[in-house]
Amino acid sequence: MTTPDKKADFSDVKSNVESTEQINKKADFSDVQSTISSTEQITSATAGEAQTYTVQKGDTLSHIAKQFYGKAGQWNAIFEANRDQLDDPDRIQPGQVLRIPPAA
């Protein structure tokens, strides 16, 4: 009869890992602050003063309103400010000088 092999005993084995890589501290962003600024100029239409705009070929009141107010749906404000020279908002002509009222 054969005797069973003894199992290896690893209970006293210890390990240690060393590296030559430098340990760096993590970046500290706790005091970071942010500001936002813009290079966009404030137009006088948004600052409270009336402006004028010379109609270019292909322009519509909606396009002009989008340019000055940021919303095409405000075309009626331009139309109403120019009722003395406009009968139909769909019939503006290149070369016409329109008053652009301040943004509401």
DSSP file (Angstrom, degrees, kcal/mol; ACC not computed):
  #  RESIDUE AA STRUCTURE BP1 BP2  ACC     N-H-->O    O-->H-N    N-H-->O    O-->H-N    TCO  KAPPA ALPHA  PHI   PSI    X-CA   Y-CA   Z-CA
    1    1 A M              0   0    0      0, 0.0     2,-0.3     0, 0.0     0, 0.0   0.000 360.0 360.0 360.0 141.0    0.0    0.0    0.0
    2    2 A T        -     0   0    0      1,-0.0     0, 0.0     0, 0.0     0, 0.0  -0.723 360.0-127.0-100.0 148.6    1.2    3.5   -0.8
    3    3 A T        -     0   0    0     -2,-0.3     3,-0.1     1,-0.1    -1,-0.0  -0.731  32.9-104.9 -92.1 141.5    1.0    6.4    1.4
    4    4 A P        -     0   0    0      0, 0.0     2,-0.1     0, 0.0    -1,-0.1  -0.299  39.7-102.9 -64.3 148.3   -0.6    9.6    0.1
    5    5 A D        -     0   0    0      1,-0.1     2,-0.2     0, 0.0     0, 0.0  -0.437  36.8-112.0 -69.2 142.1    1.7   12.5   -0.8
    6    6 A K        -     0   0    0     -2,-0.1     2,-0.2    -3,-0.1    -1,-0.1  -0.548  31.5-119.4 -73.5 139.8    1.8   15.3    1.7
    7    7 A K        -     0   0    0     -2,-0.2     2,-0.1     1,-0.1    -1,-0.1  -0.517  34.5 -98.5 -77.4 148.8    0.3   18.5    0.4
    8    8 A A        -     0   0    0     -2,-0.2     2,-0.7     1,-0.1    -1,-0.1  -0.421  31.7-138.1 -66.9 139.8    2.6   21.5    0.2
    9    9 A D        +     0   0    0      1,-0.1     3,-0.2    -2,-0.1    -1,-0.1  -0.897  31.0 165.2-105.7 111.1    2.3   23.9    3.2
   10   10 A F    >   +     0   0    0     -2,-0.7     3,-1.5     1,-0.1    -1,-0.1   0.147  40.9 113.1-107.6  17.2    2.3   27.6    2.2
   11   11 A S  T 3  S+     0   0    0      1,-0.3    -1,-0.1     3,-0.0    -2,-0.0   0.740  79.1  46.1 -65.8 -24.3    1.0   29.0    5.4
   12   12 A D  T 3  S+     0   0    0     -3,-0.2     2,-0.3     2,-0.0    -1,-0.3   0.330  84.6 117.7-100.1   7.3    4.3   30.8    6.2
   13   13 A V    <   -     0   0    0     -3,-1.5     2,-0.3     2,-0.0    -3,-0.0  -0.579  41.1-174.6 -79.4 135.0    4.8   32.3    2.8
   14   14 A K        -     0   0    0     -2,-0.3     2,-0.3     2,-0.0    -2,-0.0  -0.924   4.4-160.5-125.6 152.0    4.9   36.1    2.6
   15   15 A S        -     0   0    0     -2,-0.3     2,-0.3     2,-0.0    -2,-0.0  -0.927   8.1-173.2-133.2 161.1    5.1   38.4   -0.5
   16   16 A N        -     0   0    0     -2,-0.3     2,-0.5     2,-0.0    -2,-0.0  -0.981  10.1-153.5-150.9 137.1    6.0   42.0   -1.2
   17   17 A V        -     0   0    0     -2,-0.3     2,-0.3     2,-0.0    -2,-0.0  -0.962  13.9-178.3-118.1 130.0    5.7   44.0   -4.4
   18   18 A E        -     0   0    0     -2,-0.5     2,-0.3     2,-0.0    -2,-0.0  -0.925   4.8-165.4-124.1 151.0    8.0   46.9   -5.2
   19   19 A S        -     0   0    0     -2,-0.3    -2,-0.0     2,-0.1     0, 0.0  -0.962  26.7-145.5-135.5 152.2    8.0   49.2   -8.2
   20   20 A T        +     0   0    0     -2,-0.3     2,-0.2     2,-0.1    -1,-0.1   0.478  70.0 112.7 -91.0  -3.3   10.4   51.7   -9.7
   21   21 A E  S    S-     0   0    0      1,-0.1     2,-0.3     0, 0.0    -2,-0.1  -0.499  74.0-117.7 -72.2 136.8    7.4   53.8  -10.8
   22   22 A Q        -     0   0    0     -2,-0.2     2,-0.6     1,-0.1    -1,-0.1  -0.547  21.0-129.6 -76.9 136.2    7.1   57.1   -9.0
   23   23 A I        -     0   0    0     -2,-0.3     2,-0.4     0, 0.0    -1,-0.1  -0.773  26.6-163.2 -88.6 121.7    4.0   57.6   -6.9
   24   24 A N        -     0   0    0     -2,-0.6     2,-0.1     1,-0.0     3,-0.1  -0.826  19.2-117.3-106.8 143.1    2.3   60.9   -7.8
   25   25 A K        -     0   0    0     -2,-0.4     2,-0.1     1,-0.1     3,-0.1  -0.444  38.2-103.2 -71.0 151.1   -0.3   62.6   -5.7
   26   26 A K        -     0   0    0      1,-0.1    -1,-0.1    -2,-0.1     2,-0.1  -0.469  43.1 -96.4 -73.3 147.8   -3.6   63.1   -7.3
   27   27 A A        -     0   0    0     -2,-0.1     2,-0.7     1,-0.1    -1,-0.1  -0.376  32.9-136.2 -64.5 141.4   -4.4   66.6   -8.6
   28   28 A D        +     0   0    0      1,-0.1     3,-0.2    -3,-0.1    -1,-0.1  -0.892  32.1 165.0-104.8 110.0   -6.4   68.7   -6.2
   29   29 A F    >   +     0   0    0     -2,-0.7     3,-1.4     1,-0.2    -1,-0.1   0.110  40.3 114.0-107.0  19.5   -9.2   70.6   -8.0
   30   30 A S  T 3  S+     0   0    0      1,-0.3    -1,-0.2     3,-0.0    -2,-0.0   0.757  81.0  41.4 -67.4 -24.6  -11.1   71.6   -4.8
   31   31 A D  T 3  S+     0   0    0     -3,-0.2    -1,-0.3     2,-0.1     2,-0.2   0.185  82.0 129.7-109.5  18.7  -10.5   75.3   -5.3
   32   32 A V    <   -     0   0    0     -3,-1.4     2,-0.3     1,-0.0    -3,-0.1  -0.537  36.3-170.0 -73.3 134.8  -11.0   75.6   -9.0
   33   33 A Q        -     0   0    0     -2,-0.2     2,-0.4     2,-0.0    -2,-0.1  -0.895   4.8-154.8-124.6 156.4  -13.4   78.4  -10.1
   34   34 A S        -     0   0    0     -2,-0.3     2,-0.3     2,-0.0    -2,-0.0  -0.967   8.5-174.2-133.5 146.6  -15.0   79.1  -13.4
   35   35 A T        -     0   0    0     -2,-0.4     2,-0.4     2,-0.0    -2,-0.0  -0.958  14.2-144.0-133.8 156.6  -16.4   82.2  -15.2
   36   36 A I        +     0   0    0     -2,-0.3     2,-0.3     2,-0.0    -2,-0.0  -0.977  23.2 166.8-122.3 132.4  -18.1   82.6  -18.5
   37   37 A S        -     0   0    0     -2,-0.4     2,-0.4     0, 0.0    -2,-0.0  -0.919  19.2-144.1-137.5 166.6  -17.7   85.6  -20.8
   38   38 A S        -     0   0    0     -2,-0.3    -2,-0.0     2,-0.1     0, 0.0  -0.970  15.8-153.4-134.0 146.9  -18.6   86.3  -24.3
   39   39 A T        +     0   0    0     -2,-0.4     2,-0.2     2,-0.1    -1,-0.1   0.433  64.2 117.2 -93.3  -1.3  -17.0   88.2  -27.1
   40   40 A E        -     0   0    0      1,-0.1     2,-0.2     3,-0.0    -2,-0.1  -0.477  66.4-127.4 -69.0 133.0  -20.5   88.9  -28.7
   41   41 A Q        -     0   0    0     -2,-0.2     2,-0.6     1,-0.1    -1,-0.1  -0.563  17.9-117.7 -80.7 144.7  -21.3   92.6  -28.8
   42   42 A I        -     0   0    0     -2,-0.2     2,-0.1     2,-0.0    -1,-0.1  -0.727  31.8-138.5 -80.6 120.4  -24.6   93.7  -27.3
   43   43 A T    >>  -     0   0    0     -2,-0.6     4,-1.3    25,-0.1     3,-1.0  -0.440  17.7-117.2 -77.5 155.5  -26.6   95.2  -30.1
   44   44 A S  H 3>>S+     0   0    0      1,-0.3     5,-2.9     2,-0.2     4,-0.7   0.759 113.2  66.1 -66.0 -21.8  -28.5   98.4  -29.4
   45   45 A A  H 345S+     0   0    0      1,-0.2    58,-3.2     2,-0.2    -1,-0.3   0.855 108.7  38.3 -66.1 -32.8  -31.7   96.5  -30.2
   46   46 A T  H <45S+     0   0    0     -3,-1.0    -1,-0.2    56,-0.2    -2,-0.2   0.668 112.4  59.0 -88.5 -16.9  -31.1   94.4  -27.1
   47   47 A A  H  <5S-     0   0    0     -4,-1.3    -2,-0.2     2,-0.2    -1,-0.2   0.497 124.0 -96.0 -89.9  -3.8  -29.7   97.4  -25.1
   48   48 A G  T  <5S+     0   0    0     -4,-0.7     2,-0.4     1,-0.4    -3,-0.2   0.492  87.7 110.6 108.0   3.6  -32.9   99.4  -25.5
   49   49 A E      < -     0   0    0     -5,-2.9    -1,-0.4    -6,-0.1    -2,-0.2  -0.867  67.6-113.3-111.8 146.0  -32.3  101.6  -28.6
   50   50 A A        -     0   0    0     -2,-0.4     2,-0.3    52,-0.1    -5,-0.1  -0.432  35.1-169.6 -72.2 150.6  -33.9  101.4  -32.0
   51   51 A Q  E     -A  100   0A   0     49,-2.3    49,-3.7    -2,-0.1     2,-0.3  -0.783  14.3-128.1-129.2 173.6  -31.7  100.4  -34.9
   52   52 A T  E     -A   99   0A   0     47,-0.3     2,-0.4    -2,-0.3    47,-0.2  -0.914  15.4-166.3-123.3 157.4  -32.0  100.2  -38.6
   53   53 A Y  E     -A   98   0A   0     45,-2.2    45,-3.2    -2,-0.3     2,-0.6  -0.991  16.8-137.8-142.6 132.5  -31.4   97.4  -41.1
   54   54 A T  E     -A   97   0A   0     -2,-0.4    43,-0.2    43,-0.2    42,-0.1  -0.825  31.7-119.9 -92.3 121.3  -31.0   97.5  -44.8
   55   55 A V        -     0   0    0     41,-3.1    40,-2.8    -2,-0.6     2,-0.3  -0.347  28.0-155.9 -63.8 133.8  -32.9   94.6  -46.4
   56   56 A Q    >   -     0   0    0     38,-0.2     3,-2.2    39,-0.1     2,-0.1  -0.714  35.2 -78.6-105.6 159.7  -30.7   92.3  -48.5
   57   57 A K  T 3  S+     0   0    0     -2,-0.3    -1,-0.1     1,-0.3    36,-0.1  -0.367 119.8  20.6 -58.0 130.7  -31.8   90.0  -51.4
   58   58 A G  T 3  S+     0   0    0      1,-0.3    -1,-0.3    -2,-0.1     2,-0.0   0.325  91.7 138.4  91.6  -7.1  -33.4   86.9  -49.9
   59   59 A D    <   -     0   0    0     -3,-2.2     2,-0.3     4,-0.1    -1,-0.3  -0.341  30.5-171.1 -69.5 152.0  -34.1   88.4  -46.5
   60   60 A T     >  -     0   0    0      1,-0.1     4,-2.4    31,-0.1     5,-0.2  -0.918  37.8-112.0-131.4 161.5  -37.4   87.8  -44.7
   61   61 A L  H  > S+     0   0    0     28,-0.5     4,-2.8    -2,-0.3     5,-0.2   0.874 120.5  54.5 -61.6 -35.0  -38.8   89.5  -41.6
   62   62 A S  H  > S+     0   0    0      2,-0.2     4,-2.4     1,-0.2    -1,-0.2   0.916 108.1  48.5 -62.8 -42.9  -38.3   86.2  -39.8
   63   63 A H  H  > S+     0   0    0      2,-0.2     4,-1.8     1,-0.2    -2,-0.2   0.910 113.3  46.9 -63.2 -42.9  -34.7   86.0  -40.8
   64   64 A I  H  X S+     0   0    0     -4,-2.4     4,-2.2     2,-0.2     5,-0.3   0.910 111.5  51.0 -66.8 -42.1  -34.1   89.6  -39.7
   65   65 A A  H  X>S+     0   0    0     -4,-2.8     4,-3.3     1,-0.2     5,-0.8   0.902 108.9  51.6 -61.9 -41.1  -35.9   88.9  -36.4
   66   66 A K  H  X5S+     0   0    0     -4,-2.4     4,-1.1     4,-0.2    -1,-0.2   0.897 110.7  49.5 -60.7 -40.9  -33.7   85.8  -35.8
   67   67 A Q  H  <5S+     0   0    0     -4,-1.8    -2,-0.2    -5,-0.2    -1,-0.2   0.901 122.9  29.6 -66.7 -42.0  -30.6   87.9  -36.4
   68   68 A F  H  <5S+     0   0    0     -4,-2.2    -2,-0.2    -5,-0.1    -3,-0.2   0.832 135.8  22.9 -90.4 -34.2  -31.6   90.8  -34.0
   69   69 A Y  H  <5S-     0   0    0     -4,-3.3    -3,-0.2    -5,-0.3    -2,-0.2   0.578  94.3-121.4-110.8 -13.4  -33.7   89.0  -31.4
   70   70 A G  S  <<S+     0   0    0     -4,-1.1     2,-0.4    -5,-0.8    -4,-0.2   0.455  89.1  86.2  83.8  -0.6  -32.6   85.4  -31.6
   71   71 A K    >   -     0   0    0     -6,-0.8     3,-1.5     1,-0.1    -2,-0.2  -0.970  61.6-158.4-137.8 119.4  -36.2   84.3  -32.3
   72   72 A A  G >  S+     0   0    0     -2,-0.4     3,-1.2     1,-0.3    -7,-0.2   0.787  89.9  72.3 -64.1 -27.1  -37.7   84.3  -35.8
   73   73 A G  G 3  S+     0   0    0      1,-0.3     3,-0.5     2,-0.1    -1,-0.3   0.551  81.4  71.9 -68.7  -6.5  -41.1   84.4  -34.3
   74   74 A Q  G X>  +     0   0    0     -3,-1.5     3,-1.0     1,-0.2     4,-0.8   0.159  60.4 112.2 -94.4  20.0  -40.6   88.1  -33.3
   75   75 A W  H <>  +     0   0    0     -3,-1.2     4,-2.1     1,-0.2     3,-0.5   0.803  65.4  68.0 -59.7 -30.2  -40.9   89.2  -36.9
   76   76 A N  H 3> S+     0   0    0     -3,-0.5     4,-3.0     1,-0.2    -1,-0.2   0.819  91.3  60.2 -64.2 -31.4  -44.2   91.0  -36.2
   77   77 A A  H <> S+     0   0    0     -3,-1.0     4,-1.7     2,-0.2    -1,-0.2   0.902 108.3  44.5 -61.8 -40.3  -42.4   93.6  -34.0
   78   78 A I  H  X S+     0   0    0     -4,-0.8     4,-0.8    -3,-0.5    -2,-0.2   0.913 113.1  51.2 -69.7 -42.6  -40.3   94.6  -37.0
   79   79 A F  H >< S+     0   0    0     -4,-2.1     3,-1.0     1,-0.2    -2,-0.2   0.938 111.0  47.3 -59.2 -48.3  -43.4   94.7  -39.2
   80   80 A E  H >< S+     0   0    0     -4,-3.0     3,-1.1     1,-0.3    -1,-0.2   0.854 108.4  55.1 -64.1 -35.2  -45.4   96.8  -36.8
   81   81 A A  H 3< S+     0   0    0     -4,-1.7    -1,-0.3     1,-0.2    -2,-0.2   0.658 114.6  41.5 -71.2 -14.7  -42.5   99.3  -36.4
   82   82 A N  T XX S+     0   0    0     -3,-1.0     3,-1.9    -4,-0.8     4,-1.6   0.032  71.1 123.5-121.9  25.8  -42.4   99.7  -40.2
   83   83 A R  T <4  +     0   0    0     -3,-1.1    -1,-0.1     1,-0.3    -2,-0.1   0.764  67.4  68.7 -59.8 -25.4  -46.2   99.9  -41.0
   84   84 A D  T 34 S+     0   0    0      1,-0.2    -1,-0.3    -3,-0.2    -2,-0.1   0.751 117.1  21.7 -66.7 -22.0  -45.6  103.3  -42.7
   85   85 A Q  T <4 S+     0   0    0     -3,-1.9     2,-0.5     1,-0.1    -2,-0.2   0.471 117.2  68.3-122.2  -5.8  -43.6  101.6  -45.5
   86   86 A L     <  +     0   0    0     -4,-1.6    -1,-0.1    -7,-0.2     6,-0.1  -0.967  37.1 165.2-120.8 127.4  -44.9   98.0  -45.3
   87   87 A D  S    S+     0   0    0     -2,-0.5    -1,-0.1     1,-0.3    -4,-0.1   0.655  79.8  33.2-102.0 -25.6  -48.4   96.8  -46.2
   88   88 A D    >   -     0   0    0      3,-0.2     3,-1.9     1,-0.1    -1,-0.3  -0.994  68.0-146.0-135.5 123.9  -47.5   93.1  -46.4
   89   89 A P  T 3  S+     0   0    0      0, 0.0   -28,-0.5     0, 0.0     3,-0.2   0.711 101.5  58.1 -64.6 -17.4  -44.9   91.3  -44.3
   90   90 A D  T 3  S+     0   0    0      1,-0.2     2,-0.3   -30,-0.1     0, 0.0   0.435  95.6  69.1 -89.1   0.8  -44.1   89.0  -47.2
   91   91 A R    <   +     0   0    0     -3,-1.9     2,-0.3     2,-0.0    -3,-0.2  -0.527  57.9 142.9-123.3  66.0  -43.2   91.9  -49.5
   92   92 A I        -     0   0    0     -2,-0.3    -6,-0.0    -3,-0.2   -31,-0.0  -0.795  37.1-143.5 -98.0 149.9  -40.0   93.5  -48.3
   93   93 A Q    >   -     0   0    0     -2,-0.3     3,-2.2   -36,-0.1   -38,-0.3  -0.890  20.9-101.5-118.6 141.9  -37.6   94.8  -50.9
   94   94 A P  T 3  S+     0   0    0      0, 0.0   -38,-0.2     0, 0.0     3,-0.1  -0.347 110.6  31.3 -55.6 137.2  -33.8   94.8  -51.1
   95   95 A G  T 3  S+     0   0    0    -40,-2.8   -39,-0.1     1,-0.4     2,-0.1   0.123  85.2 130.8  97.6 -19.6  -32.5   98.3  -50.2
   96   96 A Q    <   -     0   0    0     -3,-2.2   -41,-3.1   -42,-0.1     2,-0.7  -0.415  53.6-138.7 -64.4 141.1  -35.4   99.1  -47.9
   97   97 A V  E     -A   54   0A   0    -43,-0.2     2,-0.3    -3,-0.1   -43,-0.2  -0.917  23.2-165.8-105.3 113.6  -34.2  100.5  -44.6
   98   98 A L  E     -A   53   0A   0    -45,-3.2   -45,-2.2    -2,-0.7     2,-0.4  -0.749  19.4-124.9-101.5 143.0  -36.3   99.0  -41.7
   99   99 A R  E     -A   52   0A   0     -2,-0.3   -47,-0.3   -47,-0.2   -18,-0.1  -0.712  19.7-154.0 -80.8 135.4  -36.4  100.2  -38.1
  100  100 A I  E     -A   51   0A   0    -49,-3.7   -49,-2.3    -2,-0.4     3,-0.1  -0.931  14.1-146.1-112.5 106.8  -35.6   97.5  -35.7
  101  101 A P        -     0   0    0      0, 0.0   -52,-0.1     0, 0.0     3,-0.1  -0.270  31.4 -84.5 -70.6 159.8  -37.3   98.2  -32.3
  102  102 A P        -     0   0    0      0, 0.0   -56,-0.2     0, 0.0   -57,-0.1  -0.235  56.0 -90.7 -58.6 151.6  -35.6   97.3  -29.0
  103  103 A A              0   0    0    -58,-3.2   -34,-0.0     1,-0.1    -3,-0.0  -0.381 360.0 360.0 -63.5 141.4  -36.2   93.7  -27.9
  104  104 A A              0   0    0     -3,-0.1    -1,-0.1    -2,-0.1   -58,-0.1   0.479 360.0 360.0 -75.8 360.0  -39.2   93.4  -25.7
